[in-house]
């Protein structure tokens, strides 16, 4: 049990002693202002109306009922806040816990093997991954790591959009480029793909087959291009430390007959109708701004139909929760896909759709839209080459997904304290070097801590204790940026401590206590970074 839960239990017992038997939502938070204590609650104000008493009086009564070794002092502040300062011995014991549990420190069974499917990236295999895909990949992978750490049964899934018009356009585009290489005039359609990768694929076909494929239909070029582009996507993601458990294919949804099954279920639901020779779904009955077409007047399917079938398939696989991470252009998608799920008889609240906002790349105080190398959109590989994997991942994960962000390339490439990931890695490297030169000392858990008795140390101890709560919040609220913020704050506290304290001293006991502390810091630093996919340097 973490400190917040301990305090909540103590408060619950005290509230019961005041004669309140019903279940009350008790909020315990870490004050932004450290002078207000280590933890605080507003429960006295919550109870004021129920107990018909002044919050300050209720706070005093609760204070007198709160006795536990966890708490060193309790102060009351207007209009009725109860502030807790923790017993420092309790915090010292946590150093031993960290040293003993190592990278398992902070793990809980809060997930209880709940099955979660997280789908992210899912870029159309028609080109190279760009910075928008990178932001979604960072979020999805980090959230997957955090939820797995909390003992959720997480499946990472990539949905391959390998059917529909975009794939036909891919095949046509490759064929046109191939015919051009064969000195045959052919023109790309307006909605064709113009990237260099399309030309490269056409060249590969020519190198392999010469002019033999001039009369091949589009299906050959589509299949050839899909294999190459999908392989490249997988390679780029693997380089970025993003891997998937399941690669689902849109085409397989058709091949397994799931689209036909879905359309029959939707028709039988009574929520479909014919208008303008098209089949419509009554999504307005579920809060959508307008009804949506499932089958066009020419008999072709809109993308909504296979998407509903795909989500039905995921639900049939037995997941308790589905999380989709989608691009900024999918805002209108949420209600219509929820409607489809409800109409099929599922509970649409099982699906949580996260919309990532746009990214602006900033270089030399100007927005960067094109790659200097290719003259095209900046790709994930461009970004990695420019700033490295660690910086790319940290900058993306450090901001909430639903906020627009500026990714400053100038800051991300700096090797000084202006660069947050450099600052964090430097903390890790500093500790590594101290531990490397302190091998003659015993760095184990200790029976007592006598010399760690200053404000800098207490701030670190409190921050180490916050780790469990931070991970739980990051997972349950699905906010990986809380981990990025936490690890930066912990690194800041360490640097402040390191600047003021000599670690290796003439006093062996003092030295071993300090070494135990910084080793605990390193463990939590590394665990935090692993949860957001960052491998820190040991030397800098």
N, C-alpha and C positions, 0 to 999 in steps of 0.2 A: 504494500500500500504506500502511495506517495504522500508527501506532506499535506497537500491540499485535502486529500481524502481523510487523513488523520484529523485534521482540523475540523472538517465537516462533521465527522463522527462525534468529536468532542462537543461541537456546537449543537448537534442534534440532541444529545443527551441533556445538555443544559436547557435547551428549549423545552424538552419534555418536562423537566423539573419545574419550569415556569407554568406548566399546565396546558401546554399546546401539544395535543396528541396527533393532529393531522400532519400529513407529509408536507413539508415546506421546502421549496427550492432554495437551497443555501448556496450562495455564491462566495467563493474565496478567491481573491486575486492577488497578484504581486503588484504593489504600488509602483507607479512610475517614479515617484519621489521617494528615495531610499530613507529619508528622515521619517517617513510614515511607517517604518517597520519593514519586516521581511514579507509579511502577508497581511491582508486586510479583508474585512467583510462589512457589508451594509445591512446585515440581517436584523439589527435593532430597528432600523427604519422600516424594513419590510413588516415587522411584527407590531409596529406602533398602532395601526388601526385595529388589529385583532385584539391586542391587549389593552387598548384604550389608555395608552400611557405615552409619556414623552420618550423619544428614542434615546436620549442621553440617560434617562433612568433605566430603561431596559438594558442598555449597554453595560451599565454599572452592575446590574443584577447578573447578567451573563458572565461578566468578568469574574465575579465572586464564585461562580460555579465552574469555572474553567481551571482545573488544576491537572497538570500533566508534565512529565519530564521533558516533553518536546518544547514546551514554552518557557522562555526565560522571563519575559516581561510582557504585560498587556497595557496598552494606553488607549484612552478614549478621546476621540476628537469630534467636535461639532460637525454636522448636526446629529452624529450618533455612530460614527465609524468606530469599529473595534480593530486596533492594530496590534499585530503579534510580532515580537522579536523572538527568534528561536534560540533554544539552548545550544550553545556552541559545541558542547560535547556530543550532542546529537549529530551535528554537522560533521564533526571529526570522524565519527564512526563511518560516515559515508565514504571517506577516503578508502577505508579498508574494504568496503563493499565494492567499490570500483576496481581496486587492485585485484580483488578475488574474482569478480565476475568478468573482468576485462571487456571484450567487445560484446558481451551479452548484457552489460549494464544498460538499463533502460528498457529492456524487453519486458513485455507484459503479455498476458493472454486475453487482452481486451477483444481481439478479433474472434477468438474461439472457433477458428477454422471456418468462419463465414466465407462463402464462396463469392468472390468478386471478379468480374471481367472488366478489364480496362483496355479500351481500344483507343489508340492514338497514332499519330502520323497519318497512316492510311492515304498517303499521297498517290494520286493517279500515276501509274507507271508509264508516263508519257514524257518524262524529263528528269532533271536532276533535282535533288532536295535543296530547297532554299531556306532563308533564315526563318520564315514563318513555320516551316516544318520543324526546324531546329528547336524553336520555342516549345512547340507542342510535344516534341520528343523528350525534351528536358523535363517538362512537367509530368508527362505520363510515366516516364521511367523513374523519376524521383518519388512520385506518389506510390508507385508499385513497390519500390524498395521500402518505403516507410510503412506501408500497410503490411507487407510481408514480415517486417520486424515486429509488428504488433500482433502477429499470428493470425492474420487474415490469409485465407487460401486464395492467392492472387493469380489470375491468368492474364498474361500480356498478349494482346491480340492486334494483328494488323489486317485490315480489310483491303484486299486487292481489287480495285475497280477495273476488272479485266473484261467487262462486257459493256455494250452500249456504244453510243456515238463517238465518245472520246477515243475508244480503241479503234473504231473504224477509221477515224481521222488519222490516228497514228499510222495504221497500215497504209493508207493512201499517201500520207506524207513521205513515208520511207520509200514507197514504190516510185513516187515522182522523183525523189532524189536519185534513186537507183537508175531510173530511165535517163535522167540527165547525164549521169556518169557514162551511160551507154550511148551518149550523143543523140538521144531521142528527146524531142521537145515535149515537155509536160509542165503544167503549171500547178503550183500548190493552191489548194482551195483557201478561201479567206479564213476559215476556221481550222486550217491545218497547223502543223507544228513546224516552227522555223529554226529551232535551236541547232547548235553545232552537233549535239549528240545524234540528231536525226541523220545528218550528213555522214557522221562517223559510222553509223550502223549501215547505211547504204554502201559505204566504201567496203565494209567488212563482207557484205553479201557479194559485192563485185569481186573482191579478192578471193572469195571461196568458190564462187560459181561462174565468174566471168559474165558473159552475156546470156547465159542459159535461162535466167529467170524473168526474161522480158514479158513472157506471156502468162506468168503465174498470177493467180488472183490475189486480191488484197489480203485474204486470210493468211497466206504464207508470210507476207511481210509483217503483218500484225503479230503473228506468233513469234517470229524471229526477233522483232523489236522488243516485245514483252519480256522475253527471256533475258536479253541483254540488259535492259533498263531495270528490271526487277533485281537482277544480280548486282547491279551497281548500287541500287538503293540499299540492299542488304549489306554490302561491303561498307558503304558510307556510315550506316547506322552502327555496324559493329565497331568501326573505328571510333565512333562517338560513344562507345560503351552502352549502346542501346540494343537490346536483343528481345526477341519475342518467343513466346511459347507456341502460339498458333498463328498461322498465316491462312486466313480465310479468303476464298475466291468468290467474287460475284458470279462468275460463270458457273461455279459449282452449285450455287443456289438454284440456278436454272436447271442444271443437269440433274440434280436430285429431285426435281419436280416441286421444289418448295414454293416457287413463285405461283405455279398453278394451284397448289393447295391453298396458298394464302388468298388468291383472288376469289376462289370459291367460297372461302370462309367469310370474306368481306362482303361478297354478294348476298350470302345467306343471312348476314347480320341485320339486314334491313336498313343499312346506313349508306347504300349506294343508289345512284340514280343516273339515268341517261339524259344528257342535254347536249345539244349541238353535235350529235353523233359521237359523243365521247362519254366514257364512264367516269363519274365523279364520286368522291367520298365526302360524306357530310362531316367534315372536320370542324365546322362551325358549331356543331352540337357539343364540342369539347373545348371551346374557347378560342379556336383559330379565327383569324380575321376574315377568311373566306374559305369556301370549299375547295378541294384540290382534285385535279384530274389524275386518274389512275391509268386509264387507257385512252390514248388520243383518238381522234376521228379516223386517222389512217391505220389504226390497229396496233401502233407501237406503244410500249409501256413508258410511262414517266419514271424517273429515278426513284420516286417515292415508293412505288410498288415493290421492287426488289429490296429496298431498304427496310420496309416493314417485314418482309419475309426473312431478311437476315436477322433482325432483332428478335423475331419469333423463334428462329433457330437457336439463338443464344439463350433465350429464356428456357427453351426446351432442354438445353444442356444442364439446367439445374442451378444456375447462378442466383444468389440472393440479391445481388446488386450489379447493375451494369453502369459503367462510367464511360461516356464518349467524350473525347477531346477533339473539338472541331474548330475550324477556322472562323474568322470574324464575319464571313459572309453567310454564316449558317443561323443567324438569329431567328429568322422566320421558320426555320426547320423544326424547332423544338416542339411547338404545339401540334404540328401536323404528325410528327412521328409518335408523340405521346397519344394522339387521338387514334392512330392506327393500332397501337398496342392495346388500348382500352377496348376498341371495337372487337379485337380478336379474343377478348375475355381475360387478358392479363391485367395486372396492376401497374399502370404506367409510372407510379411513384418509384418503382424499382429502377427506372432509368434516370440517371443524372447526367445531363449534357453540360459540359464545360466549354465555354466559348473563349478562345484566346484572342486577344486584341493585337492590333498591328504593332510592328517593330520598326523603329526608325534607326538606321545606322548613322552615327555621327563621326565624322573624321575632319580634323582641321576646322572645327566649329561649323561644318556644313553637312547637310544630309547627303549620305552616299547611297545612291540607288543602283549603280551599275558596277560590275566587277571590272577592275582595271585590266585584268588578264584576258577576259573574254568579251568585255563590252556589253554583257548581259546581266540579268539579275544576279545579285550576290548569292552564291550557293553556300551550303553548309561547309563544304570543303574549303571554299575561299575563306570563310570565317575562322576555321580551325588553323589554316595556314597563317592567318594574320595574327591571331591572339592565343592559339593553343586550345586544347580540349578543356582544361580546367577552368580557364577564364571564360570560355564560351558557356560552359554549363553553369558556372556560378552566376554570371551576369543575368542569364535567362531565369534561373530559379530564384533569384533574389527579389523578384518583383511578382506581385500577385498576378495570376494569369488574366484576370478580367480588367487589367489596367493597361493602357497604352504605355509603351516604354521606349526610351531612348537608350540605345546601346552605344556607348561612347568608346570607340576603338582606340582613341588616344590614351584614355585612362586604362583600358584593359591591357595595353601593351607596356605600361610603365612598370618598372621594377623599383618601386618605392611605396611608401605607405598610402599614397593616393589611390593605389589599386587594391581594392578590398581582398581579392583572392591572394595577391602577393603578400599582403599583411597577415593573412591567416596562415599561409604556407610558411612564412617566416617564423611565426610562433612555433609551429611544429618543428621546423628545422633547428631553431634555438634549443628547444627541449631535447631534441635528439642528440645534439652535440654535447649538451651538459651531461646527459645520461651516458653517452659514449665515454666521457672522460671521468666517470664516477663509478667505474666497475668494481673498485675495491670496497665500495659501500654496500650494505644490505638495503635493498629497496623492496621492502615487504610491508605488509600491514603491521601496525604498531599497537601496543596495548594502550598507550596514551600519547597525546600530543600536547607538548608544553610550550613550544616556541612559536607556534603559529597563532599568534595572539594580537594581530593588528588588523586595521580596517581593510587593507588590501586583501589579506587572506580571507577574511569573513565574506567579502564580496565574491571572491572566487568560489568559496564553499557554497554560498547560496546559489550561485549560477550553476554549479555542478548538480545541485539538488533539483534545480529547475528542469534539468534535461528530460526526465521522465515525463513531466507534465507537457513539455514542449513537443515531444514526439507524439504523445497522445493527441494533443490539439492539432498538430500538423496532419495526422492521419484521419482522425474523426471529422475534422472540419475540411479536410482535403486541401490544405494550404502548405505545400512544401516550402514556400518562402520563409515560413517560421523557423525552419532548420537553418537556412542560410543566414538569417538575422541572428539566430542564437549563436552560431559558431563564430560569427564576426565579433559579437559582444564578448564571448569567452576569450577569444584571441586578444581583444583589447584589454581585458582585465589582466591577462597574463603579461602582456608587454608592460603594463603599468607596474605590476609586481616585480618583474625582472629588472626594471630600471631602478627600483628602490631597494631591492633585497639582494644580498650576496647569497647565492645558493650553497656553494661549497665553502664551508668555514672551518675554523680550527676546532670547533665543537662538533664531535661526531654525531651526537644525538640530534642536535639542531640540524645538521646537514642531512641526516637520514629522514627527518620529518619533512624537510623541504623537498628532498628528492621524491619522497612518496607523494607529496602534493602535486609536483609538476608531472610526475608519471601518470597520476590520475587525470590531470588536465589533458595530457597527450592522448590517453585512451578515449576520452570523451570527444576531443577534437577529431580524432580519426574516425570514430563511429559516426559522428555527425556528418563528416565529409563523405563517408561511404554511403550514407543514406541519400545523398544528392549526387552520387556518381563521380566524386572527385578523389583522385589519388594524389595525396600531397607529397611534395619533395622532402627528402630527409636532409638534404644539404642544399645551401643556396649561396 
